[in-house]
Amino acid sequence: MKTLFLDLASHDALIACCDDKSVVASASVHARIGDHELIPMTEKVLAAAGWKFEDLEGIACIVGPGGFTSLRVAVTYANVLADQLQIPSAGIHLSDLYQARTKDPEVYWVHSTKKDQLFIRGGAWSEPTLISLEEIPNGEWMGELIEEHQKIIKSDPVAIQPINDVLPLLLEAQKYDKELLVPWYGRGW
């Protein structure tokens, strides 16, 4: 399946064209991308893959967590593309992307959201959950933390596999449908 992957929310943001076996082409999005840059950047990645928009069979998008505007832009763009191309889409939580990049189910996924709060998944938290700093468990972790939160955990993140090694399998495992994607903010908004 020819899938366009959009991640504008994480520190390792990426636009990628993937088939069932590999990442055919990709571009890192390391700075805040302006909405006027998104379509040309997508067109460049498609061209590098030798694809056109009409070749796409699915859209996969990181739906959260992340910055309010980044999530809105990515999810809206994914929804518009899926609608206009009449193809299914899938929303992927950032914790699922990280979990695919490690083989150890005991590793916590953590993501800083405010100075005194973070999201966590793993151990007692089977779903991504907002917790206070006092609730941070000891253990191996992966994710995106601000410096203050890293000092509290007092350990370095575990090594994770490169995204290109896991993305095709992750995308293949998703449930694609015609439902609108919804940003995940994790606070009941």
C-alpha positions in Angstrom: 0.0 0.0 0.0 1.4 3.4 -0.9 1.1 5.5 2.2 1.9 9.1 3.0 3.1 9.4 6.6 2.8 12.8 8.3 4.5 13.6 11.7 4.6 17.3 12.4 4.3 16.9 16.2 7.4 15.1 17.4 11.0 16.2 17.8 11.9 13.9 14.9 9.1 15.2 12.6 8.9 13.6 9.2 7.0 13.4 6.0 7.5 10.0 4.3 6.3 7.9 1.4 6.1 4.2 2.4 5.2 1.1 0.7 4.7 -2.3 2.4 8.4 -3.0 2.5 10.3 0.3 2.9 10.4 4.1 3.4 10.7 5.0 -0.3 11.4 8.7 0.3 11.3 11.1 3.3 12.1 14.6 4.5 12.8 15.6 8.1 10.8 18.5 9.5 13.1 19.9 12.2 11.7 23.4 12.5 8.2 24.7 12.7 6.9 24.3 9.2 4.7 27.1 7.9 1.4 25.9 6.4 2.6 27.5 3.1 5.6 25.1 3.1 3.6 21.9 3.8 2.3 21.2 0.3 5.5 22.0 -1.6 7.4 19.8 0.9 5.0 16.9 0.4 5.3 17.3 -3.3 9.1 17.0 -3.1 8.8 13.8 -1.0 6.3 12.4 -3.5 8.5 13.3 -6.4 11.5 11.7 -4.7 9.5 8.5 -4.4 8.4 8.8 -8.0 4.7 9.1 -6.9 1.9 11.6 -7.4 -0.9 12.4 -5.0 -3.2 10.1 -7.1 -0.9 7.2 -6.4 -1.5 7.3 -2.7 -3.6 4.6 -1.2 -3.6 5.8 2.4 -2.6 8.6 4.7 -1.2 8.0 8.2 -0.7 10.9 10.6 0.6 11.3 14.1 -2.4 12.7 16.0 -0.7 13.6 19.3 0.6 14.6 21.6 2.3 17.7 20.4 1.9 21.4 20.0 -1.6 22.6 19.5 -0.9 24.2 16.2 1.3 21.4 14.9 -1.4 18.8 15.6 -4.1 20.9 14.1 -2.2 21.6 10.9 -1.1 17.9 10.4 -4.5 16.4 11.2 -6.4 18.9 9.0 -4.0 18.4 6.1 -4.3 14.6 6.5 -8.1 14.9 6.6 -8.2 17.1 3.5 -5.9 14.9 1.5 -7.8 11.8 2.4 -11.1 13.4 1.5 -10.0 14.9 -1.8 -8.2 11.7 -2.9 -11.0 9.5 -1.6 -8.6 7.3 0.3 -8.6 6.0 3.9 -6.5 7.4 6.7 -5.2 6.3 10.1 -4.3 8.3 13.2 -1.3 7.1 15.1 -0.4 8.1 18.7 3.2 9.1 19.2 3.6 6.5 21.9 2.7 3.8 19.3 5.5 5.1 17.0 8.0 4.9 19.9 6.8 1.5 21.0 7.4 0.2 17.5 11.0 1.4 17.8 11.8 -0.8 20.8 11.5 -4.5 21.4 11.2 -4.1 25.2 7.7 -3.7 26.5 9.0 -2.7 29.9 10.3 0.6 28.6 8.2 3.6 29.5 7.2 6.1 26.9 7.2 9.6 28.3 6.5 13.0 26.8 6.9 16.4 28.5 3.8 18.6 28.2 4.1 21.2 30.9 6.8 22.1 33.5 4.9 20.0 36.1 3.3 17.3 34.0 4.0 14.7 31.4 2.4 12.0 29.5 3.4 8.4 30.2 2.5 4.9 28.8 3.9 1.6 30.1 3.8 -0.3 33.3 0.7 0.6 35.2 -0.4 3.0 32.4 -1.7 0.9 29.5 -3.0 4.0 27.8 -1.2 7.4 27.4 -1.9 9.2 30.7 -1.2 12.7 32.0 0.7 12.5 35.3 2.5 14.8 37.7 6.2 14.8 38.2 5.8 13.1 41.5 4.4 10.1 39.8 7.3 9.4 37.5 8.4 5.8 38.0 12.0 4.6 38.0 12.9 2.5 35.0 14.1 2.7 31.4 12.4 5.2 29.2 12.1 6.6 25.7 10.4 9.7 24.4 10.7 13.4 24.4 11.5 15.2 27.7 12.5 18.7 28.6 15.8 19.0 30.5 14.1 19.5 33.9 12.2 16.2 33.5 15.3 14.3 32.4 17.0 15.4 35.6 14.2 13.9 37.6 14.4 10.6 35.8 18.2 10.6 36.3 18.9 8.2 33.4 19.5 8.5 29.7 16.8 7.2 27.3 17.2 3.7 25.8 18.4 3.3 22.3 15.6 2.9 19.8 15.5 1.6 16.3 15.7 4.0 13.4 12.3 5.0 12.2 13.0 3.8 8.6 13.4 0.3 10.0 10.0 0.1 11.7 7.7 2.6 9.8 6.5 0.3 7.0 5.4 -2.4 9.5 3.8 0.1 11.8 1.8 1.6 8.9 0.8 -1.8 7.6 -0.7 -2.7 11.1 -2.9 0.4 11.2 -6.7 0.4 10.7 -7.4 2.7 7.8 -10.9 4.1 7.3 -12.8 7.1 6.0 -13.4 8.6 9.5 -12.0 12.0 10.2 -8.8 12.1 12.3 -9.0 14.0 15.5 -6.0 15.6 17.3 -5.1 13.9 20.7 -4.3 16.5 23.3 -4.6 14.1 26.3 -6.4 16.5 28.5 -10.0 15.9 27.6 -10.3 18.9 25.3 
